């Protein structure tokens, strides 16, 4: 369940943040306000799913007790997700609301910071997922060997 949650989460982040988000603005007749409005809906939905997958991964780590590096990776992932959920997304929402109401806000680096957080999160998801897969697989093989030796 842990490995599946991490790789499903990685796939969603990759598909939405790095494929859907930039491509929507290349569609014919998509205006910036329309693209921003769609983006807000999609990223809020993604964030809710991410919270669920993160919770599932945390519960799995507590149950399975894999290598500490898996727990450290998940802790960093949780931190990035918390920063996005409680700081970056709300701050970007304020900017989007201003844009949608016809008052474009002055430029800042929040959007770039969100993109950097998405890159970090995707790399952590892939790395932690791979590490979880290999360490849990090794734990299973070791447990099977111990079982055969005692039989």
C-alpha positions in Angstrom: 0.0 0.0 0.0 2.9 2.4 0.8 4.6 1.9 -2.5 1.3 2.2 -4.4 0.4 5.4 -2.6 3.7 7.0 -3.3 3.8 6.1 -7.0 0.2 7.0 -7.6 0.8 10.4 -5.9 3.9 10.8 -8.1 1.9 10.1 -11.2 -0.8 12.5 -10.3 1.7 15.3 -9.6 3.6 14.6 -12.8 0.5 14.4 -14.9 -1.2 17.5 -13.5 1.6 19.8 -12.6 3.9 19.1 -15.4 1.6 18.1 -18.2 -2.0 19.4 -17.8 -1.2 22.8 -16.2 1.1 24.1 -18.9 -0.7 22.5 -21.8 -4.1 24.0 -20.9 -2.9 27.4 -21.9 -2.0 26.1 -25.4 -5.6 25.1 -26.1 -7.5 27.3 -28.6 -9.7 29.9 -27.1 -8.4 29.4 -23.5 -8.0 32.9 -21.9 -5.7 33.5 -19.0 -8.7 34.0 -16.6 -10.3 30.8 -17.8 -7.0 28.9 -17.5 -6.5 30.3 -14.0 -10.0 29.4 -13.0 -9.6 25.9 -14.2 -6.2 25.6 -12.6 -7.5 26.6 -9.2 -10.2 23.9 -9.3 -7.7 21.2 -10.5 -5.0 22.1 -8.0 -7.4 22.2 -5.0 -8.7 18.8 -6.0 -5.2 17.5 -6.4 -4.3 18.9 -3.0 -7.1 17.0 -1.4 -6.1 13.7 -3.0 -2.5 14.4 -2.0 -3.5 14.8 1.6 -5.3 11.5 1.5 -2.4 9.7 -0.2 0.1 11.2 2.3 -2.1 10.1 5.2 -2.2 6.6 3.7 1.6 6.6 3.3 2.1 7.7 6.9 -0.2 5.0 8.2 1.6 2.5 6.1 5.0 3.6 7.4 3.8 3.4 11.0 2.5 -0.1 10.4 5.3 -1.5 8.2 8.2 0.3 9.9 10.5 0.3 6.8 14.0 1.7 6.6 14.3 5.0 8.4 15.2 6.7 5.2 11.7 6.0 3.9 10.3 7.7 7.0 12.6 10.7 6.5 11.6 11.0 2.8 7.9 10.8 3.8 8.5 13.5 6.5 10.1 15.8 3.9 7.2 15.1 1.5 4.7 15.9 4.3 6.5 19.2 5.0 6.4 20.2 1.4 2.7 19.3 1.2 1.9 21.2 4.4 3.7 24.3 3.1 1.8 24.1 -0.2 -1.5 23.5 1.5 -1.4 26.1 4.2 0.8 28.8 2.7 1.4 28.6 -1.1 -2.0 27.6 -2.3 -3.8 30.2 -0.2 -1.4 32.9 -1.3 -1.8 31.9 -4.9 -5.6 31.9 -4.5 -5.4 35.5 -3.4 -3.5 36.4 -6.5 -5.9 34.4 -8.7 -8.9 36.1 -7.2 -7.3 39.5 -7.9 -6.6 38.5 -11.5 -10.1 37.1 -12.0 -11.7 40.3 -10.6 -9.7 42.4 -13.1 -7.0 43.6 -10.7 -3.8 41.8 -11.7 -1.5 41.7 -8.7 2.1 42.8 -9.0 4.6 40.2 -10.0 6.2 38.0 -7.2 8.0 34.7 -7.0 5.1 32.6 -5.4 4.3 30.8 -8.6 8.0 29.9 -9.3 8.3 28.8 -5.6 5.3 26.5 -6.1 6.8 25.0 -9.2 10.1 24.4 -7.4 8.1 22.7 -4.6 6.4 20.5 -7.1 9.8 19.4 -8.6 11.1 18.7 -5.1 8.0 16.8 -4.2 8.0 14.7 -7.4 11.7 13.8 -6.9 11.0 12.9 -3.2 8.0 10.8 -4.2 10.0 8.8 -6.8 13.0 8.4 -4.6 11.0 7.5 -1.5 8.8 5.2 -3.5 11.8 3.3 -5.0 13.5 3.1 -1.6 10.3 1.8 0.0 9.9 -0.8 -2.7 13.5 -2.1 -2.4 13.6 -2.0 1.5 10.2 -3.6 1.9 11.1 -6.3 -0.7 14.4 -7.0 1.1 12.5 -7.2 4.5 10.1 -9.7 3.0 12.8 -11.8 1.5 14.7 -11.8 4.8 11.5 -12.8 6.7 10.9 -15.7 4.3 14.5 -16.9 4.7 14.1 -16.8 8.5 10.9 -18.7 8.2 12.5 -21.4 6.0 15.4 -21.8 8.3 13.1 -22.3 11.3 10.9 -24.8 9.5 
